[in-house]
Amino acid sequence: MFFKSKAAEAAPGAKRAPARPALGADGELDARALGRALWRRKRAIVLPTLIVAVLAGFLVTGWALGPAPFFWPMWPLFWLGVSLIVHHRRARRVPAGSAEGP
């Protein structure tokens, strides 16, 4: 294995602690930790969206410069869009056992 996650390094029978919001020493939410968490979530959505936009630009440019009589990029663009929707839903989902959830 190339790397081990923290869960893999734990003892086989050990239980993981549930995910909790970042709390400071006084029990209040830690603004910096919360800001970092929000930034990670936003980055997890923005980066794949930019990658799909660049790929869509290459596909449409290839179609425009090529001899194809029909718009063939609609199929790859459709599947890129579906994958992006699934990724956005997964990135916005709150982990099970988190105190952030309902």
WOUR-V612422 format. One record per residue. N is the residue number from 1. SS is DSSP state (H for helix, E for strand, L for the rest). PHI is phi as a letter, one per 40 degrees, with the letter a starting at -180 (NA if undefined). Layout:
N_SS_PHI + N_SS_PHI
This chain:
1_L_NA + 2_L_c + 3_L_a + 4_L_b + 5_L_c + 6_H_c + 7_H_c + 8_H_c + 9_H_c + 10_L_c + 11_L_c + 12_L_d + 13_L_c + 14_L_c + 15_L_c + 16_L_c + 17_L_c + 18_L_c + 19_L_c + 20_L_b + 21_L_c + 22_L_c + 23_E_b + 24_L_c + 25_L_c + 26_L_c + 27_L_g + 28_L_c + 29_E_c + 30_L_c + 31_H_c + 32_H_c + 33_H_c + 34_H_c + 35_H_c + 36_H_c + 37_H_c + 38_H_c + 39_H_c + 40_H_c + 41_H_c + 42_H_c + 43_H_c + 44_H_c + 45_H_c + 46_H_c + 47_H_c + 48_H_c + 49_H_c + 50_H_c + 51_H_c + 52_H_c + 53_H_c + 54_H_c + 55_H_c + 56_H_c + 57_H_c + 58_H_c + 59_H_c + 60_H_c + 61_H_c + 62_H_c + 63_H_c + 64_H_c + 65_H_c + 66_L_c + 67_L_c + 68_L_c + 69_L_c + 70_L_b + 71_L_c + 72_L_c + 73_H_c + 74_H_c + 75_H_c + 76_H_c + 77_H_c + 78_H_c + 79_H_c + 80_H_c + 81_H_c + 82_H_c + 83_H_c + 84_H_c + 85_H_c + 86_H_c + 87_H_c + 88_H_c + 89_H_c + 90_H_c + 91_H_c + 92_H_c + 93_L_c + 94_L_c + 95_L_c + 96_L_c + 97_L_g + 98_L_c + 99_L_c + 100_L_c + 101_L_c + 102_L_c
